[in-house]
Amino acid sequence: MEFTPIEVDREALTIMGVCFPDLKSLNTASSAIGSNMYEGFVPTPALIELYRDYSLGMVKMSDLPRLISERI
């Protein structure tokens, strides 16, 4: 399996252009996304945005299946 790195900008606090509110949340997200990429996950900006919103408590777990299907 080929691994393609994603763009993480710790100065601008972005992953693939998706803004994060602080360095801690960006580092947590990049670590989680990177781990999932080794399992075959292919991130997109829309899915990273959804992960960010979920991890910040802006999206409920019960809404995730619908939101994921809308963004893939």
PDB file of N, CA, C, O and CB in Angstrom:
ATOM      1  N   MET A   1       0.841  -1.168   0.000  1.00  0.00           N
ATOM      2  CA  MET A   1       0.000   0.000   0.000  1.00  0.00           C
ATOM      3  C   MET A   1       0.892   1.239   0.000  1.00  0.00           C
ATOM      4  O   MET A   1       1.890   1.292   0.719  1.00  0.00           O
ATOM      5  CB  MET A   1      -0.960  -0.006   1.214  1.00  0.00           C
ATOM      6  N   GLU A   2       0.533   2.220  -0.799  1.00  0.00           N
ATOM      7  CA  GLU A   2       1.292   3.456  -0.908  1.00  0.00           C
ATOM      8  C   GLU A   2       0.736   4.490   0.061  1.00  0.00           C
ATOM      9  O   GLU A   2      -0.479   4.659   0.169  1.00  0.00           O
ATOM     10  CB  GLU A   2       1.261   3.993  -2.354  1.00  0.00           C
ATOM     11  N   PHE A   3       1.620   5.174   0.759  1.00  0.00           N
ATOM     12  CA  PHE A   3       1.230   6.199   1.723  1.00  0.00           C
ATOM     13  C   PHE A   3       1.497   7.567   1.114  1.00  0.00           C
ATOM     14  O   PHE A   3       2.615   7.853   0.686  1.00  0.00           O
ATOM     15  CB  PHE A   3       1.996   6.031   3.070  1.00  0.00           C
ATOM     16  N   THR A   4       0.473   8.411   1.074  1.00  0.00           N
ATOM     17  CA  THR A   4       0.626   9.761   0.568  1.00  0.00           C
ATOM     18  C   THR A   4       0.497  10.735   1.730  1.00  0.00           C
ATOM     19  O   THR A   4      -0.552  10.792   2.371  1.00  0.00           O
ATOM     20  CB  THR A   4      -0.418  10.066  -0.535  1.00  0.00           C
ATOM     21  N   PRO A   5       1.539  11.497   2.010  1.00  0.00           N
ATOM     22  CA  PRO A   5       1.464  12.439   3.123  1.00  0.00           C
ATOM     23  C   PRO A   5       0.433  13.541   2.866  1.00  0.00           C
ATOM     24  O   PRO A   5       0.147  13.884   1.719  1.00  0.00           O
ATOM     25  CB  PRO A   5       2.834  13.059   3.377  1.00  0.00           C
ATOM     26  N   ILE A   6      -0.115  14.082   3.942  1.00  0.00           N
ATOM     27  CA  ILE A   6      -1.062  15.183   3.823  1.00  0.00           C
ATOM     28  C   ILE A   6      -0.381  16.469   4.277  1.00  0.00           C
ATOM     29  O   ILE A   6       0.609  16.431   5.008  1.00  0.00           O
ATOM     30  CB  ILE A   6      -2.350  14.911   4.656  1.00  0.00           C
ATOM     31  N   GLU A   7      -0.911  17.594   3.845  1.00  0.00           N
ATOM     32  CA  GLU A   7      -0.332  18.891   4.173  1.00  0.00           C
ATOM     33  C   GLU A   7      -0.775  19.332   5.569  1.00  0.00           C
ATOM     34  O   GLU A   7      -1.960  19.557   5.816  1.00  0.00           O
ATOM     35  CB  GLU A   7      -0.734  19.945   3.121  1.00  0.00           C
ATOM     36  N   VAL A   8       0.185  19.450   6.463  1.00  0.00           N
ATOM     37  CA  VAL A   8      -0.061  19.942   7.816  1.00  0.00           C
ATOM     38  C   VAL A   8       0.783  21.199   8.001  1.00  0.00           C
ATOM     39  O   VAL A   8       2.009  21.149   7.900  1.00  0.00           O
ATOM     40  CB  VAL A   8       0.281  18.851   8.908  1.00  0.00           C
ATOM     41  N   ASP A   9       0.128  22.318   8.270  1.00  0.00           N
ATOM     42  CA  ASP A   9       0.829  23.586   8.474  1.00  0.00           C
ATOM     43  C   ASP A   9       0.614  24.010   9.927  1.00  0.00           C
ATOM     44  O   ASP A   9      -0.437  24.542  10.287  1.00  0.00           O
ATOM     45  CB  ASP A   9       0.320  24.696   7.472  1.00  0.00           C
ATOM     46  N   ARG A  10       1.622  23.764  10.745  1.00  0.00           N
ATOM     47  CA  ARG A  10       1.499  24.055  12.172  1.00  0.00           C
ATOM     48  C   ARG A  10       1.531  25.550  12.484  1.00  0.00           C
ATOM     49  O   ARG A  10       1.060  25.967  13.542  1.00  0.00           O
ATOM     50  CB  ARG A  10       2.602  23.362  12.927  1.00  0.00           C
ATOM     51  N   GLU A  11       2.069  26.347  11.595  1.00  0.00           N
ATOM     52  CA  GLU A  11       2.049  27.800  11.804  1.00  0.00           C
ATOM     53  C   GLU A  11       0.670  28.371  11.507  1.00  0.00           C
ATOM     54  O   GLU A  11       0.165  29.205  12.260  1.00  0.00           O
ATOM     55  CB  GLU A  11       3.104  28.487  10.922  1.00  0.00           C
ATOM     56  N   ALA A  12       0.062  27.928  10.416  1.00  0.00           N
ATOM     57  CA  ALA A  12      -1.267  28.415  10.038  1.00  0.00           C
ATOM     58  C   ALA A  12      -2.380  27.619  10.726  1.00  0.00           C
ATOM     59  O   ALA A  12      -3.556  27.960  10.601  1.00  0.00           O
ATOM     60  CB  ALA A  12      -1.440  28.344   8.519  1.00  0.00           C
ATOM     61  N   LEU A  13      -2.008  26.557  11.454  1.00  0.00           N
ATOM     62  CA  LEU A  13      -2.956  25.675  12.151  1.00  0.00           C
ATOM     63  C   LEU A  13      -3.957  25.052  11.177  1.00  0.00           C
ATOM     64  O   LEU A  13      -5.166  25.090  11.403  1.00  0.00           O
ATOM     65  CB  LEU A  13      -3.707  26.455  13.244  1.00  0.00           C
ATOM     66  N   THR A  14      -3.429  24.473  10.079  1.00  0.00           N
ATOM     67  CA  THR A  14      -4.300  23.843   9.084  1.00  0.00           C
ATOM     68  C   THR A  14      -3.818  22.441   8.730  1.00  0.00           C
ATOM     69  O   THR A  14      -2.626  22.136   8.778  1.00  0.00           O
ATOM     70  CB  THR A  14      -4.372  24.701   7.822  1.00  0.00           C
ATOM     71  N   ILE A  15      -4.783  21.603   8.374  1.00  0.00           N
ATOM     72  CA  ILE A  15      -4.527  20.295   7.774  1.00  0.00           C
ATOM     73  C   ILE A  15      -5.309  20.284   6.474  1.00  0.00           C
ATOM     74  O   ILE A  15      -6.533  20.411   6.479  1.00  0.00           O
ATOM     75  CB  ILE A  15      -4.946  19.089   8.733  1.00  0.00           C
ATOM     76  N   MET A  16      -4.611  20.135   5.373  1.00  0.00           N
ATOM     77  CA  MET A  16      -5.211  20.166   4.044  1.00  0.00           C
ATOM     78  C   MET A  16      -6.107  21.401   3.879  1.00  0.00           C
ATOM     79  O   MET A  16      -7.162  21.334   3.249  1.00  0.00           O
ATOM     80  CB  MET A  16      -6.020  18.880   3.793  1.00  0.00           C
ATOM     81  N   GLY A  17      -5.671  22.521   4.454  1.00  0.00           N
ATOM     82  CA  GLY A  17      -6.401  23.777   4.333  1.00  0.00           C
ATOM     83  C   GLY A  17      -7.519  23.966   5.345  1.00  0.00           C
ATOM     84  O   GLY A  17      -8.141  25.027   5.380  1.00  0.00           O
ATOM     85  N   VAL A  18      -7.786  22.964   6.164  1.00  0.00           N
ATOM     86  CA  VAL A  18      -8.841  23.061   7.182  1.00  0.00           C
ATOM     87  C   VAL A  18      -8.243  23.664   8.448  1.00  0.00           C
ATOM     88  O   VAL A  18      -7.277  23.135   8.999  1.00  0.00           O
ATOM     89  CB  VAL A  18      -9.477  21.658   7.479  1.00  0.00           C
ATOM     90  N   CYS A  19      -8.818  24.766   8.905  1.00  0.00           N
ATOM     91  CA  CYS A  19      -8.297  25.483  10.074  1.00  0.00           C
ATOM     92  C   CYS A  19      -8.700  24.811  11.385  1.00  0.00           C
ATOM     93  O   CYS A  19      -9.813  24.305  11.530  1.00  0.00           O
ATOM     94  CB  CYS A  19      -8.788  26.925  10.065  1.00  0.00           C
ATOM     95  N   PHE A  20      -7.772  24.819  12.327  1.00  0.00           N
ATOM     96  CA  PHE A  20      -8.001  24.325  13.681  1.00  0.00           C
ATOM     97  C   PHE A  20      -7.810  25.488  14.641  1.00  0.00           C
ATOM     98  O   PHE A  20      -7.047  26.409  14.350  1.00  0.00           O
ATOM     99  CB  PHE A  20      -7.042  23.137  14.031  1.00  0.00           C
ATOM    100  N   PRO A  21      -8.495  25.459  15.791  1.00  0.00           N
ATOM    101  CA  PRO A  21      -8.441  26.611  16.700  1.00  0.00           C
ATOM    102  C   PRO A  21      -7.131  26.762  17.469  1.00  0.00           C
ATOM    103  O   PRO A  21      -6.793  27.855  17.924  1.00  0.00           O
ATOM    104  CB  PRO A  21      -9.554  26.513  17.674  1.00  0.00           C
ATOM    105  N   ASP A  22      -6.394  25.656  17.611  1.00  0.00           N
ATOM    106  CA  ASP A  22      -5.149  25.731  18.380  1.00  0.00           C
ATOM    107  C   ASP A  22      -4.239  24.570  17.996  1.00  0.00           C
ATOM    108  O   ASP A  22      -4.657  23.623  17.330  1.00  0.00           O
ATOM    109  CB  ASP A  22      -5.437  25.717  19.907  1.00  0.00           C
ATOM    110  N   LEU A  23      -2.987  24.666  18.432  1.00  0.00           N
ATOM    111  CA  LEU A  23      -1.983  23.662  18.073  1.00  0.00           C
ATOM    112  C   LEU A  23      -2.308  22.297  18.668  1.00  0.00           C
ATOM    113  O   LEU A  23      -2.073  21.272  18.028  1.00  0.00           O
ATOM    114  CB  LEU A  23      -0.603  24.111  18.536  1.00  0.00           C
ATOM    115  N   LYS A  24      -2.840  22.273  19.876  1.00  0.00           N
ATOM    116  CA  LYS A  24      -3.164  20.998  20.516  1.00  0.00           C
ATOM    117  C   LYS A  24      -4.206  20.221  19.703  1.00  0.00           C
ATOM    118  O   LYS A  24      -4.026  19.028  19.461  1.00  0.00           O
ATOM    119  CB  LYS A  24      -3.680  21.235  21.948  1.00  0.00           C
ATOM    120  N   SER A  25      -5.278  20.872  19.283  1.00  0.00           N
ATOM    121  CA  SER A  25      -6.306  20.173  18.504  1.00  0.00           C
ATOM    122  C   SER A  25      -5.777  19.774  17.127  1.00  0.00           C
ATOM    123  O   SER A  25      -6.152  18.724  16.604  1.00  0.00           O
ATOM    124  CB  SER A  25      -7.556  21.057  18.351  1.00  0.00           C
ATOM    125  N   LEU A  26      -4.919  20.590  16.539  1.00  0.00           N
ATOM    126  CA  LEU A  26      -4.313  20.241  15.251  1.00  0.00           C
ATOM    127  C   LEU A  26      -3.424  19.007  15.401  1.00  0.00           C
ATOM    128  O   LEU A  26      -3.501  18.090  14.584  1.00  0.00           O
ATOM    129  CB  LEU A  26      -3.492  21.431  14.694  1.00  0.00           C
ATOM    130  N   ASN A  27      -2.588  18.974  16.431  1.00  0.00           N
ATOM    131  CA  ASN A  27      -1.700  17.826  16.640  1.00  0.00           C
ATOM    132  C   ASN A  27      -2.481  16.553  16.929  1.00  0.00           C
ATOM    133  O   ASN A  27      -2.126  15.482  16.436  1.00  0.00           O
ATOM    134  CB  ASN A  27      -0.735  18.106  17.785  1.00  0.00           C
ATOM    135  N   THR A  28      -3.539  16.658  17.722  1.00  0.00           N
ATOM    136  CA  THR A  28      -4.378  15.496  18.017  1.00  0.00           C
ATOM    137  C   THR A  28      -5.014  14.967  16.736  1.00  0.00           C
ATOM    138  O   THR A  28      -5.018  13.763  16.484  1.00  0.00           O
ATOM    139  CB  THR A  28      -5.468  15.857  19.050  1.00  0.00           C
ATOM    140  N   ALA A  29      -5.549  15.876  15.936  1.00  0.00           N
ATOM    141  CA  ALA A  29      -6.192  15.477  14.684  1.00  0.00           C
ATOM    142  C   ALA A  29      -5.191  14.876  13.711  1.00  0.00           C
ATOM    143  O   ALA A  29      -5.476  13.845  13.102  1.00  0.00           O
ATOM    144  CB  ALA A  29      -6.888  16.670  14.041  1.00  0.00           C
ATOM    145  N   SER A  30      -4.030  15.490  13.548  1.00  0.00           N
ATOM    146  CA  SER A  30      -3.059  14.965  12.581  1.00  0.00           C
ATOM    147  C   SER A  30      -2.565  13.591  12.994  1.00  0.00           C
ATOM    148  O   SER A  30      -2.318  12.737  12.143  1.00  0.00           O
ATOM    149  CB  SER A  30      -1.874  15.922  12.435  1.00  0.00           C
ATOM    150  N   SER A  31      -2.419  13.372  14.289  1.00  0.00           N
ATOM    151  CA  SER A  31      -2.010  12.055  14.775  1.00  0.00           C
ATOM    152  C   SER A  31      -3.090  11.008  14.497  1.00  0.00           C
ATOM    153  O   SER A  31      -2.792   9.916  14.012  1.00  0.00           O
ATOM    154  CB  SER A  31      -1.704  12.113  16.280  1.00  0.00           C
ATOM    155  N   ALA A  32      -4.335  11.343  14.805  1.00  0.00           N
ATOM    156  CA  ALA A  32      -5.444  10.406  14.570  1.00  0.00           C
ATOM    157  C   ALA A  32      -5.624  10.123  13.082  1.00  0.00           C
ATOM    158  O   ALA A  32      -5.823   8.975  12.686  1.00  0.00           O
ATOM    159  CB  ALA A  32      -6.750  10.965  15.155  1.00  0.00           C
ATOM    160  N   ILE A  33      -5.554  11.150  12.273  1.00  0.00           N
ATOM    161  CA  ILE A  33      -5.725  10.979  10.826  1.00  0.00           C
ATOM    162  C   ILE A  33      -4.579  10.140  10.262  1.00  0.00           C
ATOM    163  O   ILE A  33      -4.799   9.239   9.453  1.00  0.00           O
ATOM    164  CB  ILE A  33      -5.791  12.359  10.110  1.00  0.00           C
ATOM    165  N   GLY A  34      -3.355  10.443  10.696  1.00  0.00           N
ATOM    166  CA  GLY A  34      -2.201   9.670  10.238  1.00  0.00           C
ATOM    167  C   GLY A  34      -2.316   8.198  10.590  1.00  0.00           C
ATOM    168  O   GLY A  34      -2.019   7.334   9.764  1.00  0.00           O
ATOM    169  N   SER A  35      -2.744   7.909  11.808  1.00  0.00           N
ATOM    170  CA  SER A  35      -2.926   6.509  12.215  1.00  0.00           C
ATOM    171  C   SER A  35      -3.959   5.807  11.345  1.00  0.00           C
ATOM    172  O   SER A  35      -3.766   4.662  10.936  1.00  0.00           O
ATOM    173  CB  SER A  35      -3.347   6.431  13.686  1.00  0.00           C
ATOM    174  N   ASN A  36      -5.053   6.502  11.067  1.00  0.00           N
ATOM    175  CA  ASN A  36      -6.096   5.905  10.231  1.00  0.00           C
ATOM    176  C   ASN A  36      -5.657   5.747   8.784  1.00  0.00           C
ATOM    177  O   ASN A  36      -6.134   4.850   8.088  1.00  0.00           O
ATOM    178  CB  ASN A  36      -7.352   6.746  10.290  1.00  0.00           C
ATOM    179  N   MET A  37      -4.761   6.599   8.324  1.00  0.00           N
ATOM    180  CA  MET A  37      -4.261   6.475   6.958  1.00  0.00           C
ATOM    181  C   MET A  37      -3.483   5.173   6.781  1.00  0.00           C
ATOM    182  O   MET A  37      -3.513   4.573   5.706  1.00  0.00           O
ATOM    183  CB  MET A  37      -3.374   7.677   6.600  1.00  0.00           C
ATOM    184  N   TYR A  38      -2.790   4.738   7.824  1.00  0.00           N
ATOM    185  CA  TYR A  38      -2.072   3.465   7.744  1.00  0.00           C
ATOM    186  C   TYR A  38      -3.030   2.292   7.611  1.00  0.00           C
ATOM    187  O   TYR A  38      -2.643   1.216   7.156  1.00  0.00           O
ATOM    188  CB  TYR A  38      -1.191   3.276   8.970  1.00  0.00           C
ATOM    189  N   GLU A  39      -4.274   2.500   8.008  1.00  0.00           N
ATOM    190  CA  GLU A  39      -5.306   1.459   7.883  1.00  0.00           C
ATOM    191  C   GLU A  39      -6.079   1.588   6.578  1.00  0.00           C
ATOM    192  O   GLU A  39      -7.009   0.817   6.337  1.00  0.00           O
ATOM    193  CB  GLU A  39      -6.274   1.527   9.065  1.00  0.00           C
ATOM    194  N   GLY A  40      -5.713   2.547   5.733  1.00  0.00           N
ATOM    195  CA  GLY A  40      -6.345   2.682   4.433  1.00  0.00           C
ATOM    196  C   GLY A  40      -7.249   3.895   4.263  1.00  0.00           C
ATOM    197  O   GLY A  40      -7.773   4.116   3.171  1.00  0.00           O
ATOM    198  N   PHE A  41      -7.444   4.686   5.318  1.00  0.00           N
ATOM    199  CA  PHE A  41      -8.272   5.885   5.226  1.00  0.00           C
ATOM    200  C   PHE A  41      -7.620   6.896   4.300  1.00  0.00           C
ATOM    201  O   PHE A  41      -6.422   7.161   4.408  1.00  0.00           O
ATOM    202  CB  PHE A  41      -8.502   6.501   6.619  1.00  0.00           C
ATOM    203  N   VAL A  42      -8.408   7.463   3.384  1.00  0.00           N
ATOM    204  CA  VAL A  42      -7.919   8.504   2.485  1.00  0.00           C
ATOM    205  C   VAL A  42      -8.643   9.800   2.859  1.00  0.00           C
ATOM    206  O   VAL A  42      -9.818   9.971   2.534  1.00  0.00           O
ATOM    207  CB  VAL A  42      -8.157   8.122   0.964  1.00  0.00           C
ATOM    208  N   PRO A  43      -7.944  10.712   3.541  1.00  0.00           N
ATOM    209  CA  PRO A  43      -8.603  11.932   4.001  1.00  0.00           C
ATOM    210  C   PRO A  43      -8.884  12.915   2.869  1.00  0.00           C
ATOM    211  O   PRO A  43      -8.161  12.976   1.875  1.00  0.00           O
ATOM    212  CB  PRO A  43      -7.757  12.604   5.053  1.00  0.00           C
ATOM    213  N   THR A  44      -9.937  13.665   3.050  1.00  0.00           N
ATOM    214  CA  THR A  44     -10.266  14.784   2.164  1.00  0.00           C
ATOM    215  C   THR A  44     -10.489  15.991   3.070  1.00  0.00           C
ATOM    216  O   THR A  44     -10.730  15.823   4.265  1.00  0.00           O
ATOM    217  CB  THR A  44     -11.546  14.478   1.258  1.00  0.00           C
ATOM    218  N   PRO A  45     -10.414  17.190   2.530  1.00  0.00           N
ATOM    219  CA  PRO A  45     -10.686  18.355   3.368  1.00  0.00           C
ATOM    220  C   PRO A  45     -12.065  18.286   4.041  1.00  0.00           C
ATOM    221  O   PRO A  45     -12.205  18.679   5.199  1.00  0.00           O
ATOM    222  CB  PRO A  45     -10.585  19.620   2.533  1.00  0.00           C
ATOM    223  N   ALA A  46     -13.066  17.798   3.333  1.00  0.00           N
ATOM    224  CA  ALA A  46     -14.414  17.708   3.910  1.00  0.00           C
ATOM    225  C   ALA A  46     -14.447  16.753   5.098  1.00  0.00           C
ATOM    226  O   ALA A  46     -15.103  17.043   6.099  1.00  0.00           O
ATOM    227  CB  ALA A  46     -15.419  17.251   2.848  1.00  0.00           C
ATOM    228  N   LEU A  47     -13.756  15.625   5.007  1.00  0.00           N
ATOM    229  CA  LEU A  47     -13.743  14.675   6.115  1.00  0.00           C
ATOM    230  C   LEU A  47     -12.893  15.186   7.280  1.00  0.00           C
ATOM    231  O   LEU A  47     -13.214  14.929   8.440  1.00  0.00           O
ATOM    232  CB  LEU A  47     -13.221  13.320   5.640  1.00  0.00           C
ATOM    233  N   ILE A  48     -11.821  15.901   6.978  1.00  0.00           N
ATOM    234  CA  ILE A  48     -11.018  16.501   8.044  1.00  0.00           C
ATOM    235  C   ILE A  48     -11.839  17.563   8.776  1.00  0.00           C
ATOM    236  O   ILE A  48     -11.776  17.672  10.000  1.00  0.00           O
ATOM    237  CB  ILE A  48      -9.714  17.119   7.471  1.00  0.00           C
ATOM    238  N   GLU A  49     -12.595  18.331   8.028  1.00  0.00           N
ATOM    239  CA  GLU A  49     -13.467  19.332   8.641  1.00  0.00           C
ATOM    240  C   GLU A  49     -14.494  18.664   9.554  1.00  0.00           C
ATOM    241  O   GLU A  49     -14.761  19.151  10.653  1.00  0.00           O
ATOM    242  CB  GLU A  49     -14.178  20.165   7.556  1.00  0.00           C
ATOM    243  N   LEU A  50     -15.061  17.564   9.108  1.00  0.00           N
ATOM    244  CA  LEU A  50     -16.028  16.831   9.914  1.00  0.00           C
ATOM    245  C   LEU A  50     -15.368  16.286  11.181  1.00  0.00           C
ATOM    246  O   LEU A  50     -15.945  16.375  12.265  1.00  0.00           O
ATOM    247  CB  LEU A  50     -16.648  15.685   9.097  1.00  0.00           C
ATOM    248  N   TYR A  51     -14.174  15.726  11.054  1.00  0.00           N
ATOM    249  CA  TYR A  51     -13.440  15.233  12.227  1.00  0.00           C
ATOM    250  C   TYR A  51     -13.193  16.373  13.213  1.00  0.00           C
ATOM    251  O   TYR A  51     -13.401  16.218  14.416  1.00  0.00           O
ATOM    252  CB  TYR A  51     -12.094  14.590  11.801  1.00  0.00           C
ATOM    253  N   ARG A  52     -12.748  17.518  12.695  1.00  0.00           N
ATOM    254  CA  ARG A  52     -12.496  18.677  13.555  1.00  0.00           C
ATOM    255  C   ARG A  52     -13.756  19.078  14.314  1.00  0.00           C
ATOM    256  O   ARG A  52     -13.725  19.279  15.528  1.00  0.00           O
ATOM    257  CB  ARG A  52     -11.982  19.862  12.723  1.00  0.00           C
ATOM    258  N   ASP A  53     -14.855  19.190  13.592  1.00  0.00           N
ATOM    259  CA  ASP A  53     -16.111  19.611  14.219  1.00  0.00           C
ATOM    260  C   ASP A  53     -16.580  18.599  15.264  1.00  0.00           C
ATOM    261  O   ASP A  53     -17.076  18.983  16.323  1.00  0.00           O
ATOM    262  CB  ASP A  53     -17.198  19.804  13.155  1.00  0.00           C
ATOM    263  N   TYR A  54     -16.424  17.311  14.969  1.00  0.00           N
ATOM    264  CA  TYR A  54     -16.804  16.286  15.932  1.00  0.00           C
ATOM    265  C   TYR A  54     -15.914  16.350  17.176  1.00  0.00           C
ATOM    266  O   TYR A  54     -16.411  16.302  18.301  1.00  0.00           O
ATOM    267  CB  TYR A  54     -16.722  14.895  15.288  1.00  0.00           C
ATOM    268  N   SER A  55     -14.607  16.457  16.972  1.00  0.00           N
ATOM    269  CA  SER A  55     -13.682  16.458  18.108  1.00  0.00           C
ATOM    270  C   SER A  55     -13.844  17.703  18.978  1.00  0.00           C
ATOM    271  O   SER A  55     -13.502  17.681  20.160  1.00  0.00           O
ATOM    272  CB  SER A  55     -12.244  16.361  17.612  1.00  0.00           C
ATOM    273  N   LEU A  56     -14.359  18.779  18.406  1.00  0.00           N
ATOM    274  CA  LEU A  56     -14.593  20.007  19.173  1.00  0.00           C
ATOM    275  C   LEU A  56     -15.996  20.047  19.776  1.00  0.00           C
ATOM    276  O   LEU A  56     -16.374  21.033  20.408  1.00  0.00           O
ATOM    277  CB  LEU A  56     -14.381  21.228  18.283  1.00  0.00           C
ATOM    278  N   GLY A  57     -16.773  18.966  19.578  1.00  0.00           N
ATOM    279  CA  GLY A  57     -18.110  18.895  20.158  1.00  0.00           C
ATOM    280  C   GLY A  57     -19.176  19.628  19.377  1.00  0.00           C
ATOM    281  O   GLY A  57     -20.266  19.870  19.896  1.00  0.00           O
ATOM    282  N   MET A  58     -18.881  19.988  18.131  1.00  0.00           N
ATOM    283  CA  MET A  58     -19.836  20.725  17.307  1.00  0.00           C
ATOM    284  C   MET A  58     -20.769  19.797  16.534  1.00  0.00           C
ATOM    285  O   MET A  58     -21.782  20.244  15.995  1.00  0.00           O
ATOM    286  CB  MET A  58     -19.097  21.627  16.340  1.00  0.00           C
ATOM    287  N   VAL A  59     -20.435  18.509  16.478  1.00  0.00           N
ATOM    288  CA  VAL A  59     -21.232  17.504  15.773  1.00  0.00           C
ATOM    289  C   VAL A  59     -21.448  16.334  16.718  1.00  0.00           C
ATOM    290  O   VAL A  59     -20.515  15.884  17.383  1.00  0.00           O
ATOM    291  CB  VAL A  59     -20.534  17.038  14.446  1.00  0.00           C
ATOM    292  N   LYS A  60     -22.678  15.842  16.776  1.00  0.00           N
ATOM    293  CA  LYS A  60     -22.994  14.702  17.633  1.00  0.00           C
ATOM    294  C   LYS A  60     -22.650  13.401  16.916  1.00  0.00           C
ATOM    295  O   LYS A  60     -22.724  13.318  15.689  1.00  0.00           O
ATOM    296  CB  LYS A  60     -24.487  14.719  18.040  1.00  0.00           C
ATOM    297  N   MET A  61     -22.273  12.386  17.693  1.00  0.00           N
ATOM    298  CA  MET A  61     -21.936  11.087  17.132  1.00  0.00           C
ATOM    299  C   MET A  61     -23.103  10.519  16.317  1.00  0.00           C
ATOM    300  O   MET A  61     -22.892   9.885  15.284  1.00  0.00           O
ATOM    301  CB  MET A  61     -21.545  10.114  18.249  1.00  0.00           C
ATOM    302  N   SER A  62     -24.315  10.747  16.779  1.00  0.00           N
ATOM    303  CA  SER A  62     -25.490  10.219  16.076  1.00  0.00           C
ATOM    304  C   SER A  62     -25.651  10.836  14.693  1.00  0.00           C
ATOM    305  O   SER A  62     -26.315  10.251  13.838  1.00  0.00           O
ATOM    306  CB  SER A  62     -26.748  10.466  16.896  1.00  0.00           C
ATOM    307  N   ASP A  63     -25.063  11.997  14.455  1.00  0.00           N
ATOM    308  CA  ASP A  63     -25.150  12.655  13.148  1.00  0.00           C
ATOM    309  C   ASP A  63     -24.032  12.237  12.196  1.00  0.00           C
ATOM    310  O   ASP A  63     -24.109  12.513  10.999  1.00  0.00           O
ATOM    311  CB  ASP A  63     -25.120  14.153  13.328  1.00  0.00           C
ATOM    312  N   LEU A  64     -22.999  11.578  12.711  1.00  0.00           N
ATOM    313  CA  LEU A  64     -21.832  11.248  11.884  1.00  0.00           C
ATOM    314  C   LEU A  64     -22.149  10.403  10.649  1.00  0.00           C
ATOM    315  O   LEU A  64     -21.692  10.750   9.560  1.00  0.00           O
ATOM    316  CB  LEU A  64     -20.828  10.524  12.718  1.00  0.00           C
ATOM    317  N   PRO A  65     -22.913   9.307  10.766  1.00  0.00           N
ATOM    318  CA  PRO A  65     -23.151   8.500   9.554  1.00  0.00           C
ATOM    319  C   PRO A  65     -23.763   9.306   8.409  1.00  0.00           C
ATOM    320  O   PRO A  65     -23.342   9.178   7.259  1.00  0.00           O
ATOM    321  CB  PRO A  65     -24.063   7.332   9.884  1.00  0.00           C
ATOM    322  N   ARG A  66     -24.746  10.127   8.724  1.00  0.00           N
ATOM    323  CA  ARG A  66     -25.387  10.939   7.684  1.00  0.00           C
ATOM    324  C   ARG A  66     -24.404  11.953   7.106  1.00  0.00           C
ATOM    325  O   ARG A  66     -24.313  12.107   5.889  1.00  0.00           O
ATOM    326  CB  ARG A  66     -26.623  11.662   8.249  1.00  0.00           C
ATOM    327  N   LEU A  67     -23.680  12.634   7.964  1.00  0.00           N
ATOM    328  CA  LEU A  67     -22.743  13.658   7.502  1.00  0.00           C
ATOM    329  C   LEU A  67     -21.604  13.054   6.686  1.00  0.00           C
ATOM    330  O   LEU A  67     -21.173  13.639   5.692  1.00  0.00           O
ATOM    331  CB  LEU A  67     -22.176  14.428   8.690  1.00  0.00           C
ATOM    332  N   ILE A  68     -21.120  11.893   7.097  1.00  0.00           N
ATOM    333  CA  ILE A  68     -20.055  11.235   6.325  1.00  0.00           C
ATOM    334  C   ILE A  68     -20.568  10.871   4.948  1.00  0.00           C
ATOM    335  O   ILE A  68     -19.890  11.116   3.951  1.00  0.00           O
ATOM    336  CB  ILE A  68     -19.537   9.973   7.054  1.00  0.00           C
ATOM    337  N   SER A  69     -21.757  10.288   4.877  1.00  0.00           N
ATOM    338  CA  SER A  69     -22.291   9.892   3.559  1.00  0.00           C
ATOM    339  C   SER A  69     -22.532  11.102   2.667  1.00  0.00           C
ATOM    340  O   SER A  69     -22.441  10.984   1.445  1.00  0.00           O
ATOM    341  CB  SER A  69     -23.599   9.106   3.726  1.00  0.00           C
ATOM    342  N   GLU A  70     -22.835  12.257   3.240  1.00  0.00           N
ATOM    343  CA  GLU A  70     -23.031  13.472   2.458  1.00  0.00           C
ATOM    344  C   GLU A  70     -21.718  14.026   1.937  1.00  0.00           C
ATOM    345  O   GLU A  70     -21.695  14.722   0.923  1.00  0.00           O
ATOM    346  CB  GLU A  70     -23.736  14.520   3.288  1.00  0.00           C
ATOM    347  N   ARG A  71     -20.628  13.723   2.622  1.00  0.00           N
ATOM    348  CA  ARG A  71     -19.345  14.340   2.267  1.00  0.00           C
ATOM    349  C   ARG A  71     -18.394  13.446   1.498  1.00  0.00           C
ATOM    350  O   ARG A  71     -17.331  13.896   1.071  1.00  0.00           O
ATOM    351  CB  ARG A  71     -18.668  14.795   3.493  1.00  0.00           C
ATOM    352  N   ILE A  72     -18.761  12.182   1.314  1.00  0.00           N
ATOM    353  CA  ILE A  72     -17.870  11.300   0.567  1.00  0.00           C
ATOM    354  C   ILE A  72     -18.196  11.378  -0.911  1.00  0.00           C
ATOM    355  O   ILE A  72     -17.557  10.707  -1.721  1.00  0.00           O
ATOM    356  CB  ILE A  72     -17.981   9.847   1.070  1.00  0.00           C
TER     357      ILE A  72
END
